[in-house]
Amino acid sequence: MRASEYVDRHGMRAGASLVRDDFELALKEFREADARYAGQPELLFWRCLVLLSMRRTEAALPHLKELFEKDGK
């Protein structure tokens, strides 16, 4: 399986979970994709959004910092 297929599969599952307000499952899906394909900025971005949606700001902040450092802005 190509990386993009793996990420897309977990991304689709995570998106479906978000629609159902199942943030824990969405976070799990993004973690699984990120564990296999670490360093994908898009995965990090979506993980941050899920954490923020769960009102887990303190958990999201280190990931946001990493994302902005990677982007160089």
C-alpha positions as CSV (number, residue, x, y, z in Angstrom):
1,M,0.0,0.0,0.0
2,R,1.3,3.4,-0.9
3,A,1.7,6.1,1.8
4,S,-1.0,8.3,0.3
5,E,-3.5,5.4,0.3
6,Y,-2.7,4.6,4.0
7,V,-3.0,8.2,5.0
8,D,-6.2,8.7,2.9
9,R,-7.8,5.6,4.4
10,H,-7.2,6.8,8.0
11,G,-8.1,10.4,6.9
12,M,-11.4,9.2,5.6
13,R,-12.1,7.3,8.8
14,A,-11.1,10.3,10.9
15,G,-13.3,12.6,8.8
16,A,-16.3,10.3,9.2
17,S,-15.6,10.2,12.9
18,L,-15.6,13.9,13.1
19,V,-19.0,14.2,11.4
20,R,-20.3,11.9,14.2
21,D,-18.6,14.0,16.8
22,D,-16.5,11.0,17.7
23,F,-13.3,13.0,18.4
24,E,-11.6,10.1,20.3
25,L,-11.8,7.8,17.2
26,A,-10.8,10.6,14.9
27,L,-7.7,11.3,17.0
28,K,-6.9,7.6,17.0
29,E,-7.1,7.4,13.2
30,F,-4.8,10.4,12.8
31,R,-2.4,9.0,15.3
32,E,-2.2,5.7,13.4
33,A,-1.6,7.4,10.1
34,D,1.0,9.7,11.8
35,A,2.8,6.7,13.4
36,R,3.3,5.1,10.1
37,Y,4.0,8.3,8.1
38,A,5.5,10.7,10.6
39,G,6.3,14.2,9.5
40,Q,3.3,14.7,7.3
41,P,2.2,18.3,8.0
42,E,-1.3,17.7,7.0
43,L,-1.7,14.9,9.5
44,L,-0.3,17.1,12.2
45,F,-2.7,19.9,11.2
46,W,-5.7,17.7,11.4
47,R,-4.6,16.2,14.7
48,C,-4.4,19.8,16.1
49,L,-7.9,20.6,14.9
50,V,-9.3,17.5,16.6
51,L,-7.5,18.3,19.9
52,L,-8.8,21.8,19.8
53,S,-12.3,20.6,19.0
54,M,-12.0,18.4,22.1
55,R,-11.0,21.5,24.1
56,R,-7.6,20.0,24.7
57,T,-5.7,23.1,24.0
58,E,-2.7,22.2,26.1
59,A,-2.2,19.0,24.2
60,A,-2.6,20.8,20.8
61,L,0.0,23.5,21.5
62,P,3.2,21.5,21.2
63,H,1.9,20.1,17.9
64,L,0.9,23.6,16.6
65,K,4.4,24.8,17.5
66,E,5.9,21.9,15.6
67,L,3.7,22.6,12.6
68,F,4.7,26.3,12.5
69,E,8.4,25.5,12.9
70,K,8.2,23.0,10.0
71,D,6.5,25.6,7.9
72,G,9.1,28.1,8.8
73,K,6.7,30.9,9.7
